[in-house]
Amino acid sequence: MGDFDSGFRNRVVVITGGASGIGRALGERFAAEGARVVLADIERGRLERTAAELGQAAAGEVTPIAVDVTDPASVEALAAEVYDRFGVVHVLINNAGVGAPAAKPWETTPNDWRWVHAVNVFGVAHGIQAFVPRMLASGQPGYVVNTSSGDGAVNPLPGASVYAASKAAVATLTECLATQLAADGARIGVSLFLPGGGLLDTGLWTADRNRPAELARERPRASPAITVSQLVEAAAAKGRQLPVQRLDVLAGQVAEGIVAGVYCITSDLAADTAALRERAERLAAGKCPTLVHAHGILGTRD
């Protein structure tokens, strides 16, 4: 695109899911580059603390605004407040996401699907609907980054059908957005962000803390939620070392990807491309595509 070659100083960057995890790392990176960062999240207390902490060391400014991405009116209010305050948005990162308990597809529950897709898919759609028309109307250069996952966009995990399906939907939505903006000659770039490179120590693992009571799981989880540290410790006890990706590295990939105008921002594009080729070859042979994961291959028998 070339519109961000000079960096992000004084650019307005909006990040959903910005209170913790990858969203926080993104906020820290863009604020360090002098951007005017808006962190949006449903966890008000954590959001305020994060904004205060990042603001102390930021070259730019950090503004917290509470939002529920599942509610289009809440996202519209976020967009209206940001434009009232700053008059423009240069970068929108639809990053908010949650996960559901691992389960076989027939053992998932309706509320698993309602909640995860409300955040992961509708949340992205609501962000696009609220911000992109304003970004187009401003005539300013802009950029939209949608956070998906390799566990859906590249290799859907069979044990995570709800999450994988939601992230596959985000990948398709992002491709449609990029194609239509380009066809209209818009000065808005688009990237699909696939965080990877190891386990991600984010709040996704304990996302149930924000699950609405009306969307509670209809039956108990088969196993309790586990954190990344617990998973790493359990693997270490069996003599296995699991890699954990630094979130600041991922944030750097996003910033660099925007400057370069790269469509797919990922830790290992060659590996993702190879996996997609393998899946296409199996599909051409009349087989279910192999389901590959960083820690092994999970798939159907021939």
C-alpha positions as CSV (number, residue, x, y, z in Angstrom):
1,M,0.0,0.0,0.0
2,G,2.8,2.4,0.9
3,D,0.5,4.6,3.0
4,F,2.2,3.5,6.3
5,D,5.8,3.6,5.1
6,S,6.5,6.5,7.5
7,G,5.2,4.5,10.5
8,F,2.3,5.0,12.8
9,R,3.1,8.2,14.7
10,N,-0.2,10.1,15.3
11,R,-2.1,7.5,13.5
12,V,-5.3,6.4,15.2
13,V,-5.3,2.6,15.8
14,V,-8.4,0.8,17.2
15,I,-7.9,-2.7,18.7
16,T,-10.7,-4.8,20.0
17,G,-9.9,-7.4,22.6
18,G,-7.3,-4.9,23.7
19,A,-7.3,-5.5,27.5
20,S,-5.0,-8.5,27.5
21,G,-3.1,-11.1,25.4
22,I,-2.4,-10.3,21.8
23,G,-4.6,-7.2,21.9
24,R,-2.5,-5.7,24.8
25,A,0.7,-6.6,22.9
26,L,-0.6,-4.8,19.8
27,G,-1.6,-1.8,21.8
28,E,1.9,-1.6,23.4
29,R,3.6,-1.9,20.0
30,F,1.6,0.8,18.3
31,A,1.7,3.1,21.2
32,A,5.5,2.8,21.3
33,E,5.5,3.9,17.7
34,G,3.6,7.1,18.7
35,A,0.2,6.0,17.6
36,R,-3.0,7.2,19.2
37,V,-4.3,3.8,20.4
38,V,-7.9,3.0,21.3
39,L,-8.1,-0.2,23.3
40,A,-11.6,-1.7,23.3
41,D,-12.7,-4.6,25.4
42,I,-15.6,-6.0,27.5
43,E,-13.5,-6.4,30.6
44,R,-13.7,-2.8,32.0
45,G,-11.4,-3.2,35.0
46,R,-8.7,-4.9,33.1
47,L,-9.1,-2.5,30.2
48,E,-8.6,0.5,32.5
49,R,-5.5,-1.0,34.1
50,T,-4.0,-2.0,30.8
51,A,-4.5,1.5,29.3
52,A,-2.9,3.1,32.4
53,E,0.1,0.7,32.3
54,L,0.7,1.1,28.6
55,G,0.2,4.9,28.7
56,Q,3.0,5.4,31.2
57,A,5.6,4.3,28.7
58,A,3.9,5.1,25.4
59,A,5.2,7.6,22.9
60,G,1.6,8.0,21.8
61,E,-1.6,8.0,23.8
62,V,-3.7,5.1,24.9
63,T,-7.5,5.4,25.3
64,P,-9.7,2.7,26.8
65,I,-13.3,2.3,25.7
66,A,-15.5,-0.5,26.8
67,V,-17.3,-2.4,24.1
68,D,-19.3,-5.7,23.6
69,V,-18.4,-6.8,20.1
70,T,-21.4,-9.2,20.0
71,D,-23.7,-6.2,20.1
72,P,-23.8,-4.1,16.9
73,A,-25.1,-1.1,18.9
74,S,-22.2,-1.2,21.2
75,V,-19.7,-1.4,18.3
76,E,-21.5,1.4,16.6
77,A,-21.2,3.5,19.8
78,L,-17.5,2.7,19.9
79,A,-17.0,3.9,16.3
80,A,-19.0,7.1,17.0
81,E,-17.0,7.9,20.1
82,V,-13.7,7.3,18.4
83,Y,-14.6,9.5,15.5
84,D,-16.0,12.2,17.8
85,R,-12.8,12.2,19.7
86,F,-10.2,11.8,16.9
87,G,-12.1,12.5,13.7
88,V,-10.4,9.6,11.9
89,V,-9.3,5.9,12.2
90,H,-6.3,4.7,10.2
91,V,-6.0,1.1,11.5
92,L,-8.8,-1.2,12.7
93,I,-7.7,-4.5,14.3
94,N,-10.7,-6.8,14.9
95,N,-8.9,-9.0,17.4
96,A,-11.5,-9.9,20.1
97,G,-11.9,-13.7,20.3
98,V,-13.0,-16.6,22.5
99,G,-12.8,-20.4,22.4
100,A,-15.1,-23.2,23.4
101,P,-14.4,-26.4,25.3
102,A,-12.7,-29.1,23.2
103,A,-15.4,-31.6,22.1
104,K,-16.4,-33.9,19.3
105,P,-18.8,-32.0,17.0
106,W,-21.8,-34.0,18.1
107,E,-20.9,-33.3,21.8
108,T,-20.8,-29.5,21.4
109,T,-23.8,-27.5,22.5
110,P,-26.0,-24.9,20.8
111,N,-24.7,-22.2,23.2
112,D,-21.1,-23.1,22.4
113,W,-21.9,-22.1,18.8
114,R,-23.9,-19.1,19.7
115,W,-21.3,-17.6,22.0
116,V,-18.1,-18.3,20.0
117,H,-19.6,-17.2,16.7
118,A,-21.1,-14.1,18.3
119,V,-17.7,-12.9,19.4
120,N,-15.3,-14.4,16.7
121,V,-17.5,-13.9,13.6
122,F,-20.2,-11.4,14.4
123,G,-17.6,-9.3,16.3
124,V,-15.5,-8.9,13.2
125,A,-18.6,-8.2,11.0
126,H,-19.8,-5.6,13.4
127,G,-16.4,-3.9,13.4
128,I,-16.4,-3.8,9.6
129,Q,-19.9,-2.5,9.5
130,A,-19.3,0.3,12.0
131,F,-15.9,1.5,11.0
132,V,-15.3,0.8,7.3
133,P,-18.0,3.1,6.0
134,R,-16.5,5.9,8.1
135,M,-13.0,5.1,6.9
136,L,-14.2,5.2,3.3
137,A,-16.0,8.5,3.8
138,S,-12.9,10.1,5.3
139,G,-10.8,9.5,2.2
140,Q,-7.8,8.9,4.4
141,P,-5.5,5.9,3.9
142,G,-6.6,3.0,6.2
143,Y,-6.1,-0.6,7.1
144,V,-8.2,-3.4,8.5
145,V,-6.6,-6.5,10.2
146,N,-8.8,-9.4,11.2
147,T,-7.4,-11.9,13.6
148,S,-8.2,-15.5,12.5
149,S,-6.2,-18.6,13.3
150,G,-4.3,-21.4,11.5
151,D,-6.7,-23.7,13.4
152,G,-9.5,-22.9,10.9
153,A,-8.0,-20.8,8.1
154,V,-5.3,-23.5,7.4
155,N,-5.8,-26.7,9.3
156,P,-9.1,-27.0,11.3
157,L,-8.6,-29.1,14.4
158,P,-11.2,-31.8,14.7
159,G,-11.4,-31.5,18.4
160,A,-12.1,-27.7,18.2
161,S,-14.9,-27.6,15.6
162,V,-16.7,-24.6,17.1
163,Y,-13.6,-22.4,17.3
164,A,-12.1,-23.7,14.0
165,A,-15.4,-23.0,12.1
166,S,-15.5,-19.5,13.5
167,K,-11.9,-18.8,12.4
168,A,-12.5,-20.3,9.0
169,A,-15.5,-17.9,8.6
170,V,-13.2,-14.9,9.6
171,A,-10.7,-15.9,6.9
172,T,-13.5,-16.0,4.2
173,L,-15.0,-12.7,5.4
174,T,-11.5,-11.1,5.3
175,E,-10.9,-12.3,1.7
176,C,-14.3,-10.9,0.6
177,L,-13.6,-7.6,2.3
178,A,-10.1,-7.3,0.7
179,T,-11.5,-8.2,-2.8
180,Q,-14.4,-5.7,-2.7
181,L,-12.4,-2.8,-1.3
182,A,-9.8,-3.4,-4.0
183,A,-12.5,-3.5,-6.7
184,D,-13.8,-0.2,-5.4
185,G,-10.3,1.4,-5.6
186,A,-10.5,2.1,-1.8
187,R,-7.3,3.3,0.0
188,I,-7.9,0.7,2.7
189,G,-5.6,-2.3,2.9
190,V,-6.7,-5.6,4.5
191,S,-4.7,-8.3,6.2
192,L,-5.6,-11.7,7.7
193,F,-3.7,-12.3,10.9
194,L,-2.9,-15.9,11.8
195,P,-1.0,-15.8,15.2
196,G,1.3,-18.7,15.5
197,G,4.8,-19.9,16.2
198,G,4.0,-21.8,19.3
199,L,1.4,-21.8,22.1
200,L,-0.1,-18.4,22.8
201,D,-0.4,-17.4,26.4
202,T,-3.6,-15.4,26.1
203,G,-6.9,-15.1,27.8
204,L,-8.5,-17.3,25.2
205,W,-7.7,-20.4,27.4
206,T,-9.9,-19.0,30.2
207,A,-12.4,-17.2,28.0
208,D,-15.3,-18.7,30.0
209,R,-14.8,-15.8,32.6
210,N,-16.6,-13.5,30.1
211,R,-19.2,-16.0,28.9
212,P,-22.7,-14.5,29.4
213,A,-25.0,-16.5,31.8
214,E,-27.7,-16.8,29.1
215,L,-25.1,-18.5,26.9
216,A,-23.8,-20.9,29.5
217,R,-22.9,-24.3,28.3
218,E,-26.0,-26.6,28.5
219,R,-24.0,-29.4,30.2
220,P,-20.7,-29.4,32.1
221,R,-17.3,-29.4,30.4
222,A,-15.8,-32.8,30.0
223,S,-12.5,-31.5,31.4
224,P,-11.7,-28.2,33.3
225,A,-10.1,-25.3,31.5
226,I,-6.3,-25.3,31.4
227,T,-3.9,-22.4,31.1
228,V,-0.8,-22.4,28.9
229,S,1.5,-22.6,32.0
230,Q,-0.4,-25.7,33.2
231,L,-0.1,-27.2,29.8
232,V,3.6,-26.5,29.5
233,E,4.2,-27.9,33.0
234,A,2.3,-31.1,32.2
235,A,4.3,-31.6,29.1
236,A,7.6,-30.9,30.9
237,A,6.6,-33.6,33.4
238,K,6.5,-36.0,30.5
239,G,9.8,-34.8,29.2
240,R,8.3,-32.8,26.4
241,Q,9.1,-29.1,25.8
242,L,6.3,-27.0,24.2
243,P,7.2,-23.7,22.5
244,V,5.4,-20.6,23.7
245,Q,5.3,-17.7,21.3
246,R,6.1,-14.2,22.6
247,L,3.1,-11.9,22.1
248,D,5.3,-8.9,21.3
249,V,6.8,-10.8,18.4
250,L,3.3,-11.3,17.0
251,A,2.5,-7.6,17.5
252,G,5.6,-6.8,15.6
253,Q,4.5,-9.0,12.7
254,V,1.3,-7.1,12.5
255,A,2.9,-3.7,12.4
256,E,5.4,-4.8,9.8
257,G,2.7,-6.6,7.8
258,I,0.7,-3.4,7.6
259,V,3.7,-1.4,6.4
260,A,4.5,-4.0,3.8
261,G,0.8,-4.4,2.7
262,V,1.0,-8.2,3.2
263,Y,-2.4,-10.0,3.0
264,C,-1.6,-12.9,5.2
265,I,0.4,-12.1,8.4
266,T,1.7,-15.3,9.8
267,S,4.8,-16.7,11.6
268,D,5.6,-19.3,8.9
269,L,3.9,-18.5,5.5
270,A,5.9,-21.3,3.8
271,A,4.6,-23.9,6.2
272,D,1.0,-22.7,5.9
273,T,1.2,-22.7,2.1
274,A,2.6,-26.2,2.1
275,A,-0.2,-27.4,4.4
276,L,-2.8,-25.8,2.1
277,R,-1.2,-27.5,-0.9
278,E,-1.3,-30.8,0.9
279,R,-5.0,-30.3,1.7
280,A,-5.8,-29.4,-1.9
281,E,-4.0,-32.5,-3.1
282,R,-6.0,-34.8,-0.8
283,L,-9.2,-33.1,-1.8
284,A,-8.3,-33.6,-5.5
285,A,-7.8,-37.3,-4.6
286,G,-11.3,-37.5,-3.2
287,K,-10.1,-37.7,0.4
288,C,-10.9,-35.5,3.5
289,P,-8.0,-33.0,3.7
290,T,-5.4,-34.0,6.3
291,L,-5.8,-32.1,9.5
292,V,-2.3,-31.0,10.5
293,H,-1.4,-29.3,13.8
294,A,2.0,-28.1,15.1
295,H,2.1,-30.9,17.6
296,G,1.3,-33.7,15.2
297,I,-1.2,-34.8,12.5
298,L,-4.8,-35.4,13.4
299,G,-7.0,-36.6,10.5
300,T,-9.3,-39.2,9.0
301,R,-8.2,-42.6,7.9
302,D,-8.1,-43.2,4.1
